[in-house]
Amino acid sequence: MIETVVFILIGLACGPLLGGLVSGLDRILTARLQSRIGPPLWQPFYDVIKLWSKEKTVVNVWQAFCAYCYVAATSIALVLFFLRSDLLLIVFVQAVGAVFLVVGALSSTSPFSQIGAHRELLQMLSYEPLLILVTVGIFLETGSFKIEAVYSWHQPLLMKLPFLFLVLGFVLTVKLRKSPFDLSTSHHAHQELVKGLLTDYAGPCLALVEIGHWYEVVLLLGLCSLFWATNWMGMIAIVFITYFIEILIDNVSARLNWRWMLGYVWSMGLTLSLVNLVWLYVS
Amino acid sequence: MLKTLIQKARVKSPWLLHYDCSSCNGCDIEVLACLTPIYDVERFGMINVGNPMHADILLVTGTVNHRNKKVLVNLFDQMPHPRRVIAIGSCALSGGIFREAYNVVGGVNKVIPVDVYVPGCPAKPEAIIDGVILGLKKFSRKRGAEKSCESRSELRQL
């Protein structure tokens, strides 16, 4: 019982702490890749504290409600991950959070917010099936959806699920809002969509959304770490390498439009998943 | 302690909104030059945002005329508190060489309250960064000063 409470607390604290650090590291690495110096490591925390202390401006009640629900759902998903719960449950809870974010953006009449929300829905349409297929692959290999089973598995999952790991890479790129799939919030192109999905979230609401995003990032990197869960060093190494490659891709690629995203992610993702699943089934 | 943390976060994370009131683009290019690897204002946590609702500091370049003064006031009103306005270049300060033109209202301070004036034609990137840092120092000022500033803005709008 005490162990459970400790894991819940670790999950709740790890999200913002690790997520913020990862995001700070991301900004420094991106700056270095562009031959700049970049902000301090703690910059994302300063940003969130500042946003939290700004004047409260909400478009309507639903928007604030959705921001709170988003944080709640994503933090629950991460806590479930730390409790070594069911992978399917985690994926679904995470999806509920993402839907609340979209509903919050749709509750405002701003065209930027609306277009951003629709693009986010398209992004969800492209990555959610792949996320489910990854968990199905883990199930076929270990015989259980529980994370507990992954940790007790005798060999790293990457040996048997290499293509599904690539598929998870696609999901990560979409989910981290990185180029080339940086459509809904247009992180690097204010001219096109202002801030897309996040245009009408301001002040404390934006801070909440940011914290929710950190929870999601930590959850997804946690999912990556499951692919080398036999020892700690392997888990840390695989997360770092994957994240570095993500940042590299973000910096060397231009943004695609949604047709390309859907085409690429579905054709590549579904084919790779299918090949890997058939291979698992046959062997 | 919480107050000092918030104060520090505000100084460390200024998000800039840049509005061009019919400038000749000289000052705008200098503003954008601040974001390049040579000056790299992201070192100070500054980000160029396109959304007034996310911005802390409004950078205004160019002369204010009767067409764009409403846009400027609208952008200023959309920015949540605390916020600062920095006027960049001769035109934004006083109207510059267009001061006497029939369509020109004058400097930015005729429409919204300005906190920092950065002179120059065009203003140097170093001067712009200095101006933003000066604006950030004003975040640690007392609340009363800000209040009086706001009432002035309401006066201007009438």
HADDOCK unambig.tbl for C-alpha pairs under 7 A between the chains (distance, minus, plus):
assign (segid A and resid 35 and name CA) (segid B and resid 37 and name CA) 6.22 0.50 0.50
assign (segid A and resid 36 and name CA) (segid B and resid 37 and name CA) 4.82 0.50 0.50
assign (segid A and resid 36 and name CA) (segid B and resid 40 and name CA) 6.23 0.50 0.50
assign (segid A and resid 37 and name CA) (segid B and resid 43 and name CA) 6.41 0.50 0.50
assign (segid A and resid 38 and name CA) (segid B and resid 42 and name CA) 5.59 0.50 0.50
assign (segid A and resid 38 and name CA) (segid B and resid 43 and name CA) 4.80 0.50 0.50
assign (segid A and resid 39 and name CA) (segid B and resid 42 and name CA) 5.49 0.50 0.50
assign (segid A and resid 39 and name CA) (segid B and resid 43 and name CA) 4.20 0.50 0.50
assign (segid A and resid 39 and name CA) (segid B and resid 44 and name CA) 6.15 0.50 0.50
assign (segid A and resid 39 and name CA) (segid B and resid 45 and name CA) 5.47 0.50 0.50
assign (segid A and resid 40 and name CA) (segid B and resid 43 and name CA) 7.00 0.50 0.50
assign (segid A and resid 43 and name CA) (segid B and resid 45 and name CA) 6.46 0.50 0.50
assign (segid A and resid 46 and name CA) (segid B and resid 9 and name CA) 4.48 0.50 0.50
assign (segid A and resid 46 and name CA) (segid B and resid 12 and name CA) 6.49 0.50 0.50
assign (segid A and resid 46 and name CA) (segid B and resid 13 and name CA) 6.11 0.50 0.50
assign (segid A and resid 47 and name CA) (segid B and resid 9 and name CA) 6.71 0.50 0.50
assign (segid A and resid 47 and name CA) (segid B and resid 13 and name CA) 5.52 0.50 0.50
assign (segid A and resid 49 and name CA) (segid B and resid 6 and name CA) 6.36 0.50 0.50
assign (segid A and resid 49 and name CA) (segid B and resid 9 and name CA) 6.13 0.50 0.50
assign (segid A and resid 50 and name CA) (segid B and resid 6 and name CA) 6.19 0.50 0.50
assign (segid A and resid 50 and name CA) (segid B and resid 9 and name CA) 5.27 0.50 0.50
assign (segid A and resid 50 and name CA) (segid B and resid 10 and name CA) 5.21 0.50 0.50
assign (segid A and resid 53 and name CA) (segid B and resid 6 and name CA) 6.74 0.50 0.50
assign (segid A and resid 54 and name CA) (segid B and resid 80 and name CA) 6.66 0.50 0.50
assign (segid A and resid 54 and name CA) (segid B and resid 81 and name CA) 6.02 0.50 0.50
assign (segid A and resid 54 and name CA) (segid B and resid 82 and name CA) 6.57 0.50 0.50
assign (segid A and resid 55 and name CA) (segid B and resid 80 and name CA) 5.36 0.50 0.50
assign (segid A and resid 55 and name CA) (segid B and resid 81 and name CA) 5.19 0.50 0.50
assign (segid A and resid 190 and name CA) (segid B and resid 49 and name CA) 6.96 0.50 0.50
assign (segid A and resid 190 and name CA) (segid B and resid 50 and name CA) 5.33 0.50 0.50
assign (segid A and resid 194 and name CA) (segid B and resid 50 and name CA) 5.31 0.50 0.50
assign (segid A and resid 194 and name CA) (segid B and resid 51 and name CA) 6.00 0.50 0.50
assign (segid A and resid 195 and name CA) (segid B and resid 51 and name CA) 6.95 0.50 0.50
assign (segid A and resid 199 and name CA) (segid B and resid 51 and name CA) 6.78 0.50 0.50
assign (segid A and resid 202 and name CA) (segid B and resid 53 and name CA) 5.72 0.50 0.50
assign (segid A and resid 202 and name CA) (segid B and resid 54 and name CA) 5.80 0.50 0.50
assign (segid A and resid 203 and name CA) (segid B and resid 54 and name CA) 6.91 0.50 0.50
